[in-house]
Structures are given as C-alpha cells and as structure tokens.
C-alpha cells in the first residue's frame, strides 16, 4: 500500500528525509508492538535501537517513546485493575521500560555525533 500511494511517491522527490522517516517510524511502531506484547529486556533493547534511529532521522521521531510510555502506563493500569499482575511481574516490567529509555538515550548519542559535545543543549538546537 505504501508503494502504490502516489502522494508518498511524489513527496519523496521534494523531501528526501520524509520517506526514510516514514520507514523508520513504521519499524519503530512494529518493534513497539512486539515490546508491549511481551515486555522483555531483549525486546526493549531492539525497540530502543529502532527508536533512536527514528529520532536521529528527524526529531519528530520523539513521538515514538512518548507513545510507548503512554501505552505502557495504560496497559499497566488496566492489568492492575484486573488483578492480573503480581508485584514481581510488575517490577520486571518497570525495569524493562527503564532499560528501554536508558538504552534509547545511549543509542541516540551513538547515532547523532552532534550530541557528543553537549548532548542536552545540542538536542534542543537539533
């Protein structure tokens, strides 16, 4: 469907960064879906790589970790209300989301050399 869309095909000639952003965003959403189905550390790292790559293409990719966090919190609230989660399981899942954000920052620093000198200030100037 993406190949057959004339609007996407035409825009790829005018904005060369939009098509890679679209592709990376789709990959990030796919890895987010895999991660949120089964919140393991390995899937958190894979999702962190995909997210950092998306953000390194365009800053608009910052929506992916925001969406991930919103869905993660909503899922945890709904599971707690259904009494499906034990405290041990909840702690492991919170650990996995913290690993996701930590690894995303690490990979973002690796993918964007402009952040090496002064990460916080250069990110907002990016």
C-alpha positions in Angstrom: 0.0 0.0 0.0 2.9 2.4 0.7 4.4 1.8 -2.7 1.2 2.4 -4.6 0.4 5.6 -2.8 1.0 8.5 -5.3 1.3 11.1 -2.5 4.1 9.3 -0.8 5.9 8.7 -4.1 5.6 12.4 -5.1 6.7 13.7 -1.7 9.8 11.6 -1.8 11.1 13.8 -4.6 10.6 17.1 -2.7 11.5 16.0 0.8 14.2 13.3 0.8 14.1 12.8 4.6 10.4 12.1 4.8 10.5 8.7 3.2 13.3 7.4 5.5 11.4 8.8 8.5 8.2 7.0 7.4 10.1 3.8 7.0 11.9 4.1 10.4 8.6 5.2 12.1 6.9 2.0 10.8 9.8 -0.1 12.0 9.7 1.6 15.4 5.9 1.1 15.8 6.4 -2.6 14.8 9.1 -3.0 17.5 6.9 -1.1 20.0 4.1 -3.6 19.3 6.4 -6.5 19.8 7.8 -5.0 23.0 4.4 -4.2 24.5 3.1 -7.7 23.8 6.0 -9.2 25.8 8.0 -6.8 27.9 11.4 -8.4 27.9 14.8 -6.8 28.1 15.8 -8.0 24.7 12.8 -6.5 23.0 13.3 -3.3 25.0 16.8 -3.0 23.5 15.6 -3.7 20.0 12.9 -1.1 20.4 15.4 1.4 21.8 17.6 0.9 18.7 14.7 1.5 16.3 13.5 4.5 18.3 17.0 6.1 18.4 17.4 5.6 14.7 14.0 7.2 14.0 14.8 10.2 16.2 18.2 10.6 14.5 16.5 11.0 11.1 14.1 13.7 12.3 13.3 15.0 15.8 9.6 14.2 15.2 10.6 10.6 16.0 10.4 11.7 19.7 6.7 10.7 19.4 7.6 7.0 19.5 8.9 7.0 23.1 6.0 9.2 24.2 3.5 6.8 22.6 5.4 3.8 24.0 5.2 5.3 27.5 1.5 6.2 27.3 0.6 2.7 26.1 2.8 1.1 28.7 1.2 3.1 31.5 -2.3 2.4 30.2 -1.5 -1.3 30.0 -0.1 -1.5 33.5 -3.2 0.4 34.9 -5.6 -1.9 33.1 -3.7 -5.1 34.2 -3.6 -3.9 37.8 -7.3 -3.3 37.8 -7.9 -6.8 36.5 -5.6 -8.2 39.2 -3.6 -10.0 36.5 -0.2 -8.6 37.6 1.8 -9.7 40.6 4.2 -7.3 42.2 7.2 -9.4 41.0 6.0 -9.2 37.4 5.2 -5.5 37.7 8.8 -4.8 38.9 10.3 -6.7 36.0 8.2 -4.7 33.5 9.1 -1.4 35.1 12.7 -2.5 34.9 12.3 -3.2 31.2 10.8 0.2 30.4 13.7 1.9 32.4 16.2 -0.2 30.4 14.4 0.9 27.2 14.7 4.6 28.0 18.3 4.3 29.1 19.4 2.3 26.0 17.5 4.7 23.8 19.5 7.6 25.1 22.7 5.6 24.7 21.9 4.7 21.1 20.7 8.2 20.3 24.1 9.5 21.5 25.8 6.9 19.3 23.7 7.7 16.2 24.0 11.5 16.4 27.6 12.7 16.6 26.3 16.3 17.1 25.2 15.3 20.6 28.7 14.2 21.6 29.9 17.6 22.7 26.9 18.9 24.7 24.1 16.4 24.5 21.2 18.3 26.1 21.8 21.7 24.5 22.6 20.3 21.1 19.5 18.1 21.1 17.3 21.2 21.5 19.2 23.0 18.9 18.9 20.0 16.6 
